[in-house]
Amino acid sequence: MVTKVIQIAAKSTPHNNALLLMTFGGFMFASMGALTHALGKEVDWLLIAFIRMGLSFVITLVLALRADINPFLLSRPLLWFRSLVGSSAMLAAFYALTVLPISDVAVITESRPIWVAILAGYLLGETSGKKIWISIVFGMIGIILVEHPIFTSGSFAGAVALYAAAGGAVVMICLRKLRDLDPRVIVTHFSATATIIAFLALIMVRGKADFSHLGDMRILLMLLGVGVLGTLGQLAMTKAFSMGEAPSVASAGFVKVGFSAGYDIFIWKYVFEYPTILGMLLILGSTMWLFKRKKEPLEFKLPQKKLDIKDGG
């Protein structure tokens, strides 16, 4: 499915395709977050993270092998750095998703663009234009309006989600620098690393892994959904960063907040206060503005009369 989305997107302009892929990835991640939040009441969040990454590894490994791609690339230090930082950010996000409303986690983690915009100039040589910075400023104002109650209450989960955002910004920069690699190689490497780290964390923190929940078909299907949706979102995001400039693509991730808020409203009947609604509108508005590209001026060329100049004429 995601490969078809990527192939269709590849036929249009790189900028808009990257934003569309981020929108698709945002919906996948929001859906994964909704399932994770629901599972968090019954299943250990470390087990959820382990199964999610294990399934992601199997899926991307199969996709890579079917395309005759060798995903076992061990000689790129930056790829290892991306996978290790991404694994820690992933664990932080899964913990926050089981404690906080998914829209709150989405808003906090989508503060990544401001860090990407700052780092991109130093690490990638990509300067952020006025349009991107305006979008980021309005998006961050929206984040403050939405998340003020969480940070003023000293929520540990909120701080963990903020770390996930910082780690995610570093990952986005790495993805841009690794754009020469196939997305399936990057995601396979990351998911394999994250699976090992999640399992080690599960054993070290809990002492053992409790798989008794897997006997419940409802929970099993939800866990499968977490793995599949997370993998699709990861592939789409990875491809998006290989196609578009990092600050602009990162800002498009704000759209995930809208999808997450929809789940909170329609499934958990979460009631938003007016500042929260205003903040979300600012976030979504700043994202949609990025889709508008300045039209190129039309060039009119006057027909030139062909001169027939003869030697000596």
N, C-alpha and C positions, 0 to 999 in steps of 0.2 A: 504493500500500500504506500508506504513512505517513499519507496523507490520511484513509483509512478508520479507522486507529487513532485519529487525532485526533477524527474525528467520533463514534466510539463513546465515547471518553473524555469528550466534551463533554456527554454525557447524564447523567453521574454527578456526585458532589461534586467541586468544583475541587481540594481538597487531595489526595484519593486519586488523582484523574486525573493530577495533576502528577507524583506519585510513580510511577505506572504508566508514564507516558510517559518518565520518566527511567530506569526499569528497562529499557524497550524500547530507549531510546537507548544505555544502557550495554552491552547485548548487541550492538548494531550496532557501537559503537566498539571493543569487545573483539574482535569478529570482524575488523574492519578492521585492528586492531593485530596480530592473528595473521598476516594476509596480508602486512602491511608488514614484520614481523619475518622472515618467510620470504623475501620479495623482497630484503631488505637484503643478503643474501649474494651476490646476482647483479646487482642494479640499484642505481645511484646513488640515495641517499636524497633528494637534491634533485629528481631526475627523478620519483621516486615522488610527492613532495609536489606537484610541478607538475601531473602527470597527475591526481592525486586532486582537486585544486582545480578544474582545467579541466573535468573530468567533472561535478563538483558544480555548476559554473556553468551548464553546458548543461542539466542536469536541472532545476534550480530555475528557470531562465529559461523553459523549456518549461511547467513547472507554473504559473508566474505568468501567462504569456501565455494559456494555455488557460482560466484563471479570469478573464480580462479585467482583470488587475492590472498596473499600470505599475510594474515593479521598479526603474526608473532614477530613484531618489530621491536628489538631489544636495544638497538644501538643509538636511540635518540634520547638524550638526557631531558630535553624539554618535554617530550612525550611522557616520560616518567614523572616529571614535576607536575604536569597537568593532571595526571591520573591520581597522584598522591594528594594534591590540594583539593581536587574535585571529590575525592573520597571523603575527606574530612568535612567538606561543605555539605556533601550529601547526607552524612550522618546527622549533622546539625539540623538540616532542613527536616529530616524525618522525625526527629524528636519534637521540633516545634509544631509540625503538622498534627501530631497526636495530642497536643496540649491546647493550642490556640485555634480559633476559627481559621479556615483555610484562606479566606480573603485577607486576614491580618498578616499571615505568613507571606502570602503573595506580595502584599504591598511592601513589607520590609525587605524581602529578598530582591525586589525590583528596584531597590535603591542602587543597584550595581552600575547603571549607566554613568552616574557622576564620577565614579572611580575609574570606569573604563575611559571616559572622556579625558580625564586627567592623565592617566597612564599611557593612553594611546599616542599622545604627542611625543613622549619620551622613548617609548619602547617600539612603536611602530612607525613613527614619523607621520602619523595621520592627524592633522590638526582639525579640531571641531569647529565648524562654521557657526555663524550667529544663529542660524535656524535651530541647529542641534542644541546649542546652549540654552536658548529660550525654552525649547521643549523640555530640557532637563530641569531648568529652574521651576517651571510650572508643575512638572511631575513631582519634584521634591517637596514643593509647597503642599501638594496633595497628600504626599506620604506623611508629612508632619500633621496635617489635619486628621488623617485616619488613625495614626499610631500614637498620638499624644497620650491617650489614657494608658496604653501599655507601658510606655517608658516612664511615666510619672509614678506608676505603681511599683516600679522596680522589678518587673517580671523577668525571671531568669530565662524563660523560654523566648522572650523578646530579644534579649541579648544574644542568645544562641542563634536566632534567626538572622540577626544583624551580622554575625560572623559568617553565616552561610552566604549572605550577600557579598561580603568582602572576598571570601574565597571564590565565589562565582565570578567576580570581576577579574580576578587573576586568571581563572580558567578561560574567560572570554578572550583575554589578551593572548593567551597561549594558543587558542584555536586559530586566531588570525595568523599567528606566526607559523602554524602547522598546516596552512591551507594547501600545501603541496601534497598532503597525504589524503588518501581516500577516507571519507567519513566513517566507513565501516571499520577501518583499521584503528582509528582514534577511539571509537566507541567500544570496540572489542577490547582494546588495551585497558581503557578506563574501567569497564565493567568487570574484567578479570581482577584487576587490582582492588577495586572496591568490594568485590565479593570476598576476597581473602581478608581484607581489613575488617569488614562487617562481621565475618565469622569469628575472627580473633577477638573483636570487641565483645561479641556475644558470649564467648567462653570466659574471657577475663572478667567481665562485669557480672554475668549471671552464674557462671560456674558450669552451666550446661545449656544445651539447646533443647527447648521443649517443642516438639513437632506434633503434639497431640491434637492441636487445632486443625491439622490437615485432614483429619477424618470427617470434618464437617464440610459438606459439599458447597454450601453457601460461602463459607470463609475461603475455601480453596479457590473458588471461581473469582472471588474478589482479589485474592493474592495474585492470581494469574493476570487479572486486569491491571493491577499495579505494575507488574513486570512488562506487559505488552505496551501499555500506554506510555510508561516511562521511557521505553526503548524508542518508540516512534518519536516522542518529543526530543530525545537526545540526538537522534539522527537528523531531524529537521533543524535543530539549533546548530549542530556542528556544520551542516552544509550551508546554512545561512551565513555563518561567520567566515566561510571560505569564499563567499560571493560578494558580500557587501562590506563597507567600512565599519569598523568595530563600534564607534560611538553611536552611529545611526541605528545599526542593527540592535545594539544593546538597549537603546531607548524603546524600540518596538516591543521589547519584552513586557512593557507596562500593560499590554493588552491582556496578559494573563490575569491581572487583577480583576478585570471585568468578568471574565469567565468564573473565577473563584467566588466573586460576590454573588453571582447568579446561583451557584450551588448553595451558598450560605442562606440565601433568601428563600429559594424554592424547596430545599430539602430540610434544612435545619431551622427554618422560620426565623432566621436571625434578623433583628430589627436594627437598622442603622439610624444613628442620629444625624441631624442636618449637617454638622461639620464633616462627618464621615462621607455623606453623599456628595457634598461639594468637593471634598478631596478626591473621591473616585472619579468624578466628572473631569476634574483637572488632569488627572492621570491619563484617563482615556482620551481626552481631547488632545493632550500633548503627543500621544502616540499617533492618533489619526492624522495629525498635521504633518507628520513625517512622510506620509504617503504622497503628499502633494509635491511634485517636482516642478521646478521652474522651467517653463516652456522655452525651448530653444528658438531664437528669432529666425524667422524665415529669410532665406537668402534669395534675392532676385538677381539673376544674371542677364544682362542684355546680350542678345545674339550678336556675335561678332561676324562681320562680313569678311569672307575669305578673299584675301588679296592674291592676285596672280602676278608675281613680280618676275619679270624675265631679265636675264642677264643683259646688261647694256641697254635696257629699255627706258 
